[in-house]
Amino acid sequence: MITGDLSWTQPACNRCFEARHPGKTPSRLVDPDVEVCCFCGAATPSGIFVRVDPTTVPHAHRLRDDGT
């Protein structure tokens, strides 16, 4: 599958980040928007973003106008 305009930087909720990276402290945006977690689809203001192949997550986000 071609990733095309899908982003490799995806938002994650607290629960999904912790499940995939137990014991790690994520970097967070200071003033985040509410995003949809790429793993579970829940709305989250966590400010956590992970680098992941967008073809491997069920709720992948497209690239934004700024290329991120």
C-alpha positions as CSV (number, residue, x, y, z in Angstrom):
1,M,0.0,0.0,0.0
2,I,1.3,3.5,-0.9
3,T,1.2,5.9,2.1
4,G,0.7,8.9,-0.3
5,D,-0.6,11.8,1.8
6,L,-0.7,9.9,5.1
7,S,1.5,11.2,7.9
8,W,4.1,9.2,9.6
9,T,3.6,11.4,12.7
10,Q,0.4,10.3,14.4
11,P,-1.5,11.4,17.5
12,A,-1.8,9.0,20.4
13,C,-3.9,9.0,23.6
14,N,-2.3,8.5,27.0
15,R,-3.6,4.9,27.3
16,C,-2.4,3.8,23.9
17,F,1.0,5.4,24.4
18,E,1.5,3.8,27.8
19,A,0.4,0.4,26.4
20,R,3.0,0.6,23.6
21,H,5.8,2.3,25.6
22,P,5.4,1.2,29.3
23,G,7.3,3.3,31.7
24,K,8.3,5.9,29.2
25,T,7.5,9.6,29.5
26,P,6.2,11.1,26.3
27,S,7.1,14.5,24.9
28,R,4.0,16.5,24.6
29,L,2.8,19.7,22.8
30,V,2.4,22.6,25.2
31,D,-1.0,23.8,23.9
32,P,-2.4,20.8,21.9
33,D,-5.6,20.6,19.9
34,V,-8.0,17.7,20.5
35,E,-6.9,14.9,18.0
36,V,-8.1,11.4,17.2
37,C,-5.8,8.7,18.5
38,C,-4.4,6.7,15.6
39,F,-4.6,3.4,17.5
40,C,-8.0,3.5,19.2
41,G,-9.9,6.3,17.6
42,A,-10.7,8.2,20.8
43,A,-10.6,12.0,20.9
44,T,-7.6,13.1,23.0
45,P,-6.0,16.3,24.1
46,S,-2.9,14.5,25.2
47,G,-0.5,16.3,22.9
48,I,1.4,13.1,22.3
49,F,2.5,12.2,18.7
50,V,4.3,9.0,17.7
51,R,6.2,8.1,14.5
52,V,4.5,5.1,13.0
53,D,3.9,3.6,9.6
54,P,0.4,5.0,8.8
55,T,-0.6,1.8,7.0
56,T,-0.3,-0.1,10.3
57,V,-2.8,1.9,12.4
58,P,-6.6,1.9,12.0
59,H,-7.1,5.7,12.4
60,A,-4.3,7.2,10.4
61,H,-4.2,10.9,9.8
62,R,-3.4,12.6,6.6
63,L,-0.6,15.2,6.1
64,R,-1.6,18.7,7.1
65,D,-1.2,21.7,4.8
66,D,2.2,22.4,6.5
67,G,3.5,18.9,5.6
68,T,3.3,17.4,9.0
